[in-house]
Amino acid sequence: MRASQLISIVGAVLVLSAFGALQFRLVGPNHRGYLVANIVGSGALAVAAAIEGLWAFVALNTIWGVVSLRSFVVSFTSERNATARPPGE
C-alpha cells in the first residue's frame, strides 16, 4: 500500500467519523472533538492529494480544514468572552 493511500484512509475515517457523530447527534457542530477530527482529517486528505498531484482535492480539503480551524479558534474565544462578562450583560 502506498503512503498516500494510507494517509487518505486515515483522513477519510476521521472526517467521516466526525460527520457520522454529528448526524447521529452525538456531538454538535461546535464540539471541539468534531472540529479537531475535521481539521486533522482534511489535512491528511490534502496531503495525500498533494502527493498524488490532485490539486482540486488539495484545494477542497485545505479550505475544509481552514474553515474548521476557524471554528475551533472561535470556540476558544467565545468561551473566554463568555467567562469574562458578568451574567446578564
Rosetta blueprint (number, residue, H / E / L):
1 M L
2 R L
3 A H
4 S H
5 Q H
6 L H
7 I H
8 S H
9 I H
10 V H
11 G H
12 A H
13 V H
14 L H
15 V H
16 L H
17 S H
18 A H
19 F H
20 G H
21 A H
22 L H
23 Q H
24 F L
25 R L
26 L L
27 V L
28 G L
29 P L
30 N L
31 H L
32 R H
33 G H
34 Y H
35 L H
36 V H
37 A H
38 N H
39 I H
40 V H
41 G H
42 S H
43 G H
44 A H
45 L H
46 A H
47 V H
48 A H
49 A H
50 A H
51 I H
52 E H
53 G L
54 L L
55 W H
56 A H
57 F H
58 V H
59 A H
60 L H
61 N H
62 T H
63 I H
64 W H
65 G H
66 V H
67 V H
68 S H
69 L H
70 R H
71 S H
72 F H
73 V H
74 V H
75 S H
76 F H
77 T H
78 S H
79 E H
80 R H
81 N H
82 A H
83 T H
84 A H
85 R L
86 P L
87 P L
88 G L
89 E L
